[in-house]
Amino acid sequence: MAKLKDYTKEISKCSKCGLCQTVCPVFQKTLNECDGARGKMVMLEGVLNGAIKIDDKMLFYFKKCDGCNFCESACPAGIKIKEIFNCVIENL
């Protein structure tokens, strides 16, 4: 099973352009940055650099994802968003 650190390079490809949020049904309902892939990538960068730890509150946002994969389809960097989010959830 992959670990989050295995996705460091993939996560770092996120330019924070926001295209993922324009297609995310969860973000469109809440307009909460943490509900979109961009916000989750920022959280994961914080985890990888040791600034924050994955906790129940963070997992709450990852589990809100409905798995539609629209964010990944819209990502110009081709980031494996669904795979990364599944890794976070499965490893805790």
MMTF fields as JSON, N, C-alpha, C and O atoms, coordinates in Angstrom:
{
  "mmtfVersion": "1.0.0",
  "mmtfProducer": "UNKNOWN",
  "numBonds": 367,
  "numAtoms": 368,
  "numGroups": 92,
  "numChains": 1,
  "numModels": 1,
  "chainsPerModel": [1],
  "groupsPerChain": [92],
  "chainIdList": ["A"],
  "bondAtomList": [4, 2, 8, 6, 12, 10, 16, 14, 20, 18, 24, 22, 28, 26, 32, 30, 36, 34, 40, 38, 44, 42, 48, 46, 52, 50, 56, 54, 60, 58, 64, 62, 68, 66, 72, 70, 76, 74, 80, 78, 84, 82, 88, 86, 92, 90, 96, 94, 100, 98, 104, 102, 108, 106, 112, 110, 116, 114, 120, 118, 124, 122, 128, 126, 132, 130, 136, 134, 140, 138, 144, 142, 148, 146, 152, 150, 156, 154, 160, 158, 164, 162, 168, 166, 172, 170, 176, 174, 180, 178, 184, 182, 188, 186, 192, 190, 196, 194, 200, 198, 204, 202, 208, 206, 212, 210, 216, 214, 220, 218, 224, 222, 228, 226, 232, 230, 236, 234, 240, 238, 244, 242, 248, 246, 252, 250, 256, 254, 260, 258, 264, 262, 268, 266, 272, 270, 276, 274, 280, 278, 284, 282, 288, 286, 292, 290, 296, 294, 300, 298, 304, 302, 308, 306, 312, 310, 316, 314, 320, 318, 324, 322, 328, 326, 332, 330, 336, 334, 340, 338, 344, 342, 348, 346, 352, 350, 356, 354, 360, 358, 364, 362],
  "bondOrderList": [1, 1, 1, 1, 1, 1, 1, 1, 1, 1, 1, 1, 1, 1, 1, 1, 1, 1, 1, 1, 1, 1, 1, 1, 1, 1, 1, 1, 1, 1, 1, 1, 1, 1, 1, 1, 1, 1, 1, 1, 1, 1, 1, 1, 1, 1, 1, 1, 1, 1, 1, 1, 1, 1, 1, 1, 1, 1, 1, 1, 1, 1, 1, 1, 1, 1, 1, 1, 1, 1, 1, 1, 1, 1, 1, 1, 1, 1, 1, 1, 1, 1, 1, 1, 1, 1, 1, 1, 1, 1, 1],
  "groupList": [{"groupName": "MET", "atomNameList": ["N", "CA", "C", "O"], "elementList": ["N", "C", "C", "O"], "formalChargeList": [0, 0, 0, 0], "bondAtomList": [1, 0, 2, 1, 3, 2], "bondOrderList": [1, 1, 2], "singleLetterCode": "M", "chemCompType": "L-PEPTIDE LINKING"}, {"groupName": "ALA", "atomNameList": ["N", "CA", "C", "O"], "elementList": ["N", "C", "C", "O"], "formalChargeList": [0, 0, 0, 0], "bondAtomList": [1, 0, 2, 1, 3, 2], "bondOrderList": [1, 1, 2], "singleLetterCode": "A", "chemCompType": "L-PEPTIDE LINKING"}, {"groupName": "LYS", "atomNameList": ["N", "CA", "C", "O"], "elementList": ["N", "C", "C", "O"], "formalChargeList": [0, 0, 0, 0], "bondAtomList": [1, 0, 2, 1, 3, 2], "bondOrderList": [1, 1, 2], "singleLetterCode": "K", "chemCompType": "L-PEPTIDE LINKING"}, {"groupName": "LEU", "atomNameList": ["N", "CA", "C", "O"], "elementList": ["N", "C", "C", "O"], "formalChargeList": [0, 0, 0, 0], "bondAtomList": [1, 0, 2, 1, 3, 2], "bondOrderList": [1, 1, 2], "singleLetterCode": "L", "chemCompType": "L-PEPTIDE LINKING"}, {"groupName": "ASP", "atomNameList": ["N", "CA", "C", "O"], "elementList": ["N", "C", "C", "O"], "formalChargeList": [0, 0, 0, 0], "bondAtomList": [1, 0, 2, 1, 3, 2], "bondOrderList": [1, 1, 2], "singleLetterCode": "D", "chemCompType": "L-PEPTIDE LINKING"}, {"groupName": "TYR", "atomNameList": ["N", "CA", "C", "O"], "elementList": ["N", "C", "C", "O"], "formalChargeList": [0, 0, 0, 0], "bondAtomList": [1, 0, 2, 1, 3, 2], "bondOrderList": [1, 1, 2], "singleLetterCode": "Y", "chemCompType": "L-PEPTIDE LINKING"}, {"groupName": "THR", "atomNameList": ["N", "CA", "C", "O"], "elementList": ["N", "C", "C", "O"], "formalChargeList": [0, 0, 0, 0], "bondAtomList": [1, 0, 2, 1, 3, 2], "bondOrderList": [1, 1, 2], "singleLetterCode": "T", "chemCompType": "L-PEPTIDE LINKING"}, {"groupName": "GLU", "atomNameList": ["N", "CA", "C", "O"], "elementList": ["N", "C", "C", "O"], "formalChargeList": [0, 0, 0, 0], "bondAtomList": [1, 0, 2, 1, 3, 2], "bondOrderList": [1, 1, 2], "singleLetterCode": "E", "chemCompType": "L-PEPTIDE LINKING"}, {"groupName": "ILE", "atomNameList": ["N", "CA", "C", "O"], "elementList": ["N", "C", "C", "O"], "formalChargeList": [0, 0, 0, 0], "bondAtomList": [1, 0, 2, 1, 3, 2], "bondOrderList": [1, 1, 2], "singleLetterCode": "I", "chemCompType": "L-PEPTIDE LINKING"}, {"groupName": "SER", "atomNameList": ["N", "CA", "C", "O"], "elementList": ["N", "C", "C", "O"], "formalChargeList": [0, 0, 0, 0], "bondAtomList": [1, 0, 2, 1, 3, 2], "bondOrderList": [1, 1, 2], "singleLetterCode": "S", "chemCompType": "L-PEPTIDE LINKING"}, {"groupName": "CYS", "atomNameList": ["N", "CA", "C", "O"], "elementList": ["N", "C", "C", "O"], "formalChargeList": [0, 0, 0, 0], "bondAtomList": [1, 0, 2, 1, 3, 2], "bondOrderList": [1, 1, 2], "singleLetterCode": "C", "chemCompType": "L-PEPTIDE LINKING"}, {"groupName": "GLY", "atomNameList": ["N", "CA", "C", "O"], "elementList": ["N", "C", "C", "O"], "formalChargeList": [0, 0, 0, 0], "bondAtomList": [1, 0, 2, 1, 3, 2], "bondOrderList": [1, 1, 2], "singleLetterCode": "G", "chemCompType": "PEPTIDE LINKING"}, {"groupName": "GLN", "atomNameList": ["N", "CA", "C", "O"], "elementList": ["N", "C", "C", "O"], "formalChargeList": [0, 0, 0, 0], "bondAtomList": [1, 0, 2, 1, 3, 2], "bondOrderList": [1, 1, 2], "singleLetterCode": "Q", "chemCompType": "L-PEPTIDE LINKING"}, {"groupName": "VAL", "atomNameList": ["N", "CA", "C", "O"], "elementList": ["N", "C", "C", "O"], "formalChargeList": [0, 0, 0, 0], "bondAtomList": [1, 0, 2, 1, 3, 2], "bondOrderList": [1, 1, 2], "singleLetterCode": "V", "chemCompType": "L-PEPTIDE LINKING"}, {"groupName": "PRO", "atomNameList": ["N", "CA", "C", "O"], "elementList": ["N", "C", "C", "O"], "formalChargeList": [0, 0, 0, 0], "bondAtomList": [1, 0, 2, 1, 3, 2], "bondOrderList": [1, 1, 2], "singleLetterCode": "P", "chemCompType": "L-PEPTIDE LINKING"}, {"groupName": "PHE", "atomNameList": ["N", "CA", "C", "O"], "elementList": ["N", "C", "C", "O"], "formalChargeList": [0, 0, 0, 0], "bondAtomList": [1, 0, 2, 1, 3, 2], "bondOrderList": [1, 1, 2], "singleLetterCode": "F", "chemCompType": "L-PEPTIDE LINKING"}, {"groupName": "ASN", "atomNameList": ["N", "CA", "C", "O"], "elementList": ["N", "C", "C", "O"], "formalChargeList": [0, 0, 0, 0], "bondAtomList": [1, 0, 2, 1, 3, 2], "bondOrderList": [1, 1, 2], "singleLetterCode": "N", "chemCompType": "L-PEPTIDE LINKING"}, {"groupName": "ARG", "atomNameList": ["N", "CA", "C", "O"], "elementList": ["N", "C", "C", "O"], "formalChargeList": [0, 0, 0, 0], "bondAtomList": [1, 0, 2, 1, 3, 2], "bondOrderList": [1, 1, 2], "singleLetterCode": "R", "chemCompType": "L-PEPTIDE LINKING"}],
  "groupTypeList": [0, 1, 2, 3, 2, 4, 5, 6, 2, 7, 8, 9, 2, 10, 9, 2, 10, 11, 3, 10, 12, 6, 13, 10, 14, 13, 15, 12, 2, 6, 3, 16, 7, 10, 4, 11, 1, 17, 11, 2, 0, 13, 0, 3, 7, 11, 13, 3, 16, 11, 1, 8, 2, 8, 4, 4, 2, 0, 3, 15, 5, 15, 2, 2, 10, 4, 11, 10, 16, 15, 10, 7, 9, 1, 10, 14, 1, 11, 8, 2, 8, 2, 7, 8, 15, 16, 10, 13, 8, 7, 16, 3],
  "groupIdList": [1, 2, 3, 4, 5, 6, 7, 8, 9, 10, 11, 12, 13, 14, 15, 16, 17, 18, 19, 20, 21, 22, 23, 24, 25, 26, 27, 28, 29, 30, 31, 32, 33, 34, 35, 36, 37, 38, 39, 40, 41, 42, 43, 44, 45, 46, 47, 48, 49, 50, 51, 52, 53, 54, 55, 56, 57, 58, 59, 60, 61, 62, 63, 64, 65, 66, 67, 68, 69, 70, 71, 72, 73, 74, 75, 76, 77, 78, 79, 80, 81, 82, 83, 84, 85, 86, 87, 88, 89, 90, 91, 92],
  "secStructList": [7, 7, 7, 4, 4, 4, 4, 2, 2, 2, 2, 2, 6, 7, 7, 7, 7, 7, 2, 2, 2, 2, 2, 7, 2, 2, 2, 2, 2, 2, 7, 7, 4, 4, 4, 1, 2, 2, 2, 2, 2, 2, 2, 2, 2, 2, 2, 2, 6, 6, 1, 7, 7, 7, 7, 2, 2, 2, 2, 2, 2, 2, 2, 6, 7, 7, 7, 7, 7, 2, 2, 2, 2, 2, 7, 6, 6, 7, 7, 7, 2, 2, 2, 2, 2, 2, 2, 2, 2, 2, 6, 7],
  "xCoordList": [0.845, 0.0, 0.889, 1.86, 0.545, 1.33, 1.161, 0.126, 2.178, 2.161, 2.113, 2.475, 1.666, 1.543, 2.858, 2.873, 3.97, 5.26, 5.616, 6.422, 5.019, 5.232, 4.647, 5.007, 3.75, 3.096, 3.651, 3.046, 4.776, 5.345, 5.509, 5.092, 6.102, 6.328, 4.997, 4.843, 4.064, 2.749, 2.025, 1.456, 2.049, 1.401, 2.065, 1.387, 3.374, 4.097, 3.8, 4.115, 3.196, 2.843, 1.653, 1.4, 0.924, -0.259, 0.157, 0.907, -0.337, 0.002, -1.029, -0.894, -2.048, -3.133, -3.951, -4.434, -4.098, -4.806, -6.303, -6.935, -6.866, -8.279, -9.226, -10.438, -8.705, -9.597, -10.361, -11.496, -9.745, -10.411, -11.667, -12.663, -11.608, -12.745, -13.905, -15.058, -13.609, -14.683, -15.584, -16.707, -15.11, -15.888, -16.31, -17.032, -15.876, -16.154, -17.557, -17.84, -18.445, -19.801, -19.845, -20.713, -18.93, -18.902, -18.472, -19.108, -17.397, -16.947, -18.021, -18.23, -18.693, -19.732, -20.871, -21.485, -21.156, -22.212, -21.754, -22.531, -20.505, -20.057, -19.205, -19.188, -18.502, -17.519, -16.446, -15.846, -16.224, -15.201, -13.928, -13.942, -12.849, -11.576, -11.155, -10.579, -11.432, -11.044, -11.822, -11.406, -12.94, -13.743, -13.269, -13.664, -12.442, -11.931, -10.563, -9.873, -10.184, -8.888, -7.728, -6.731, -7.842, -6.768, -6.516, -5.368, -7.564, -7.418, -6.834, -6.03, -7.241, -6.713, -5.227, -4.453, -4.839, -3.416, -2.583, -1.464, -3.12, -2.415, -2.251, -1.186, -3.315, -3.223, -2.157, -1.362, -2.136, -1.173, 0.263, 1.181, 0.466, 1.803, 2.231, 3.392, 1.298, 1.585, 1.938, 2.818, 1.261, 1.57, 2.972, 3.771, 3.255, 4.547, 5.728, 6.818, 5.516, 6.631, 6.642, 7.451, 5.741, 5.742, 5.041, 5.106, 4.371, 3.701, 2.397, 2.008, 1.727, 0.47, 0.443, 1.224, -0.471, -0.653, -2.059, -2.992, -2.19, -3.504, -4.283, -3.831, -5.458, -6.303, -7.74, -8.016, -8.637, -10.026, -10.68, -11.482, -10.346, -10.94, -10.511, -11.327, -9.235, -8.753, -9.407, -9.827, -9.49, -10.109, -11.565, -12.067, -12.234, -13.616, -13.736, -14.658, -12.813, -12.849, -12.517, -13.123, -11.576, -11.23, -12.387, -12.626, -13.089, -14.2, -15.436, -16.338, -15.496, -16.629, -16.576, -17.584, -15.427, -15.279, -16.255, -16.331, -16.997, -17.972, -17.402, -18.12, -16.107, -15.443, -15.776, -15.527, -16.337, -16.736, -15.53, -15.649, -14.377, -13.127, -13.105, -12.238, -14.046, -14.055, -12.801, -12.267, -12.335, -11.142, -9.929, -9.157, -9.777, -8.639, -8.734, -7.727, -9.933, -10.131, -9.812, -9.342, -10.068, -9.836, -8.403, -8.006, -7.635, -6.291, -5.319, -5.05, -4.793, -3.861, -2.521, -1.789, -2.199, -0.95, -1.101, -0.111, -2.32, -2.555, -2.295, -1.892, -2.521, -2.271, -3.267, -4.448, -2.785, -3.613, -4.355, -4.071, -5.297, -5.962, -6.713, -6.554, -7.511, -8.315, -7.406, -7.69, -6.341, -5.391, -4.754, -4.602, -4.389, -3.775, -4.779, -4.446, -6.002, -7.014, -7.343, -7.527, -7.419, -7.671, -6.527, -6.76, -5.313, -4.152, -4.282, -4.024, -4.677, -4.841, -5.853, -5.596, -6.988, -8.076, -7.703, -7.977, -7.086, -6.753, -5.636, -5.567, -4.775, -3.631, -3.923, -3.023, -5.156, -5.497, -6.579, -6.976],
  "yCoordList": [-1.181, 0.0, 1.242, 1.329, 2.18, 3.417, 4.286, 4.254, 5.047, 6.014, 7.41, 7.608, 8.374, 9.74, 10.273, 10.961, 9.957, 10.477, 9.956, 10.567, 8.826, 8.311, 9.242, 9.155, 10.129, 11.057, 12.478, 13.41, 12.653, 13.993, 14.719, 15.87, 14.073, 14.699, 15.027, 16.092, 14.126, 14.314, 15.51, 16.344, 15.587, 16.685, 18.016, 19.037, 18.009, 19.251, 19.795, 20.948, 18.972, 19.429, 20.382, 21.056, 20.447, 21.303, 22.764, 23.202, 23.523, 24.94, 25.824, 27.047, 25.217, 25.933, 26.799, 27.868, 26.337, 27.107, 27.224, 28.201, 26.247, 26.29, 25.666, 25.673, 25.129, 24.495, 23.323, 23.043, 22.651, 21.535, 21.998, 21.278, 23.196, 23.695, 24.111, 24.1, 24.471, 24.885, 23.718, 23.933, 22.491, 21.316, 20.454, 19.473, 20.8, 19.985, 20.272, 21.397, 19.26, 19.485, 19.785, 20.53, 19.221, 19.482, 20.924, 21.631, 21.364, 22.742, 23.726, 24.755, 23.428, 24.318, 24.513, 25.58, 23.487, 23.593, 24.409, 25.19, 24.236, 24.827, 26.079, 26.937, 26.189, 27.248, 27.287, 28.329, 26.145, 26.007, 25.474, 24.406, 26.207, 25.831, 24.405, 23.705, 23.98, 22.633, 21.53, 20.372, 21.884, 20.886, 20.631, 19.635, 21.494, 21.313, 20.653, 20.633, 20.119, 19.441, 20.397, 19.996, 21.648, 22.608, 22.763, 22.732, 22.925, 23.059, 21.814, 21.899, 20.668, 19.411, 19.252, 18.729, 19.703, 19.644, 20.549, 20.194, 21.707, 22.598, 21.916, 21.984, 21.26, 20.531, 19.449, 19.288, 18.709, 17.612, 18.122, 17.471, 19.271, 19.865, 20.19, 20.001, 20.676, 20.952, 19.703, 19.726, 18.62, 17.341, 16.879, 16.478, 16.94, 16.465, 17.287, 16.751, 18.589, 19.395, 19.499, 20.228, 18.765, 18.683, 19.818, 19.899, 20.698, 21.836, 21.431, 22.03, 20.413, 19.942, 18.416, 17.77, 17.861, 16.412, 16.075, 16.86, 14.914, 14.453, 14.105, 13.327, 14.7, 14.425, 14.191, 14.194, 13.99, 13.697, 14.834, 14.589, 16.076, 17.215, 17.226, 17.485, 16.945, 16.896, 15.734, 15.887, 14.594, 13.434, 13.695, 13.179, 14.487, 14.86, 15.448, 15.108, 16.322, 16.946, 15.956, 16.001, 15.076, 14.089, 13.119, 12.694, 12.778, 11.837, 12.475, 11.76, 13.806, 14.482, 14.359, 14.571, 14.025, 13.863, 12.791, 11.713, 13.086, 12.101, 11.142, 10.287, 11.285, 10.347, 10.523, 9.621, 11.668, 11.875, 11.961, 11.681, 12.345, 12.44, 13.58, 13.607, 14.518, 15.665, 16.512, 17.07, 16.604, 17.416, 16.888, 17.656, 15.585, 14.978, 15.196, 15.44, 15.106, 15.339, 16.776, 17.03, 17.72, 19.132, 19.577, 20.664, 18.775, 19.166, 19.241, 18.229, 20.436, 20.561, 19.865, 19.57, 19.603, 18.927, 17.403, 16.683, 16.917, 15.478, 14.775, 13.612, 15.468, 14.892, 13.768, 13.88, 12.697, 11.533, 11.821, 11.219, 12.74, 13.248, 12.155, 12.016, 11.394, 10.352, 9.333, 8.906, 8.953, 7.988, 8.549, 7.832, 9.812, 10.447, 10.512, 10.166, 10.951, 11.068, 9.697, 9.575, 8.681, 7.321, 6.859, 6.178, 7.22, 6.873, 7.479, 6.811, 8.733, 9.403, 8.666, 8.383, 8.356, 7.705, 6.281, 5.867, 5.534, 4.129, 3.944, 2.91, 4.928, 4.786, 5.238, 5.274, 5.578, 6.004, 5.175, 5.408],
  "zCoordList": [0.0, 0.0, 0.0, 0.752, -0.841, -0.957, 0.283, 0.949, 0.573, 1.671, 1.074, -0.085, 1.863, 1.372, 0.824, -0.196, 1.498, 1.028, -0.362, -1.064, -0.767, -2.119, -3.179, -4.353, -2.765, -3.686, -3.593, -4.123, -2.937, -2.758, -4.083, -4.209, -5.061, -6.368, -7.045, -7.643, -6.95, -7.562, -6.918, -7.622, -5.601, -4.882, -5.218, -5.34, -5.367, -5.651, -7.055, -7.349, -7.921, -9.268, -9.267, -10.266, -8.162, -8.087, -8.084, -7.212, -9.074, -9.19, -8.49, -8.483, -7.908, -7.211, -8.185, -7.812, -9.414, -10.441, -10.155, -10.556, -9.473, -9.127, -10.134, -9.921, -11.221, -12.203, -11.587, -11.975, -10.64, -9.97, -9.241, -9.179, -8.696, -7.936, -8.831, -8.4, -10.054, -10.961, -11.351, -11.807, -11.18, -11.558, -10.363, -10.539, -9.179, -7.987, -7.447, -7.035, -7.443, -6.943, -5.443, -4.987, -4.686, -3.246, -2.991, -2.209, -3.645, -3.478, -3.939, -3.296, -5.029, -5.553, -4.557, -4.517, -3.754, -2.744, -1.537, -0.988, -1.121, 0.143, -0.021, 0.861, -1.139, -1.382, -0.287, -0.022, 0.331, 1.37, 0.709, 0.097, 0.833, 0.205, 0.561, -0.272, 1.766, 2.207, 1.492, 1.497, 0.884, 0.18, -1.241, -1.845, -1.783, -3.138, -3.132, -2.113, -4.268, -4.378, -4.102, -3.501, -4.53, -4.283, -2.785, -2.342, -2.021, -0.573, 0.067, 0.995, -0.43, 0.106, -0.237, 0.565, -1.423, -1.797, -0.891, -0.518, -0.539, 0.382, 1.738, 2.351, 2.2, 3.474, 3.396, 4.323, 2.299, 2.17, 2.082, 2.582, 1.457, 1.446, 2.874, 3.237, 3.676, 5.08, 5.853, 6.713, 5.554, 6.202, 5.8, 6.647, 4.51, 4.015, 4.53, 4.723, 4.754, 5.262, 6.785, 7.359, 7.434, 8.889, 9.609, 10.836, 8.875, 9.503, 10.195, 11.197, 9.655, 10.252, 10.234, 9.536, 11.015, 11.054, 10.577, 10.742, 9.993, 9.577, 10.836, 11.676, 10.944, 12.102, 11.625, 10.425, 12.572, 12.221, 11.448, 10.546, 11.793, 11.092, 9.623, 8.738, 9.367, 7.996, 7.249, 6.102, 7.891, 7.25, 6.892, 5.893, 7.699, 7.421, 6.017, 5.275, 5.657, 4.331, 3.221, 2.151, 3.459, 2.436, 2.2, 1.069, 3.25, 3.126, 2.5, 2.065, 2.446, 1.812, 0.29, -0.384, -0.244, -1.695, -2.169, -1.581, -3.227, -3.711, -4.757, -5.275, -5.068, -5.975, -7.44, -8.241, -7.811, -9.211, -10.15, -11.342, -9.614, -10.366, -11.386, -12.259, -11.285, -12.182, -11.994, -12.953, -10.745, -10.455, -11.218, -11.792, -11.215, -11.904, -13.406, -14.071, -13.93, -15.366, -15.757, -16.866, -14.846, -15.131, -14.844, -15.261, -14.154, -13.716, -14.895, -15.543, -15.173, -16.293, -16.041, -16.986, -14.78, -14.448, -14.455, -14.327, -14.601, -14.644, -13.318, -13.297, -12.225, -10.897, -10.626, -10.954, -10.033, -9.696, -8.386, -7.351, -8.453, -7.264, -6.514, -5.302, -7.206, -6.553, -5.861, -4.742, -6.51, -5.937, -4.661, -3.671, -4.691, -3.521, -2.377, -1.243, -2.659, -1.61, -1.021, 0.19, -1.853, -1.359, -0.458, 0.54, -0.799, 0.013, 1.405, 2.406, 1.464, 2.763, 3.614, 4.784, 3.04, 3.778, 4.181, 5.307, 3.277, 3.537, 4.562, 5.227, 4.688, 5.586, 7.01, 7.849, 7.281, 8.646, 9.245, 10.386]
}
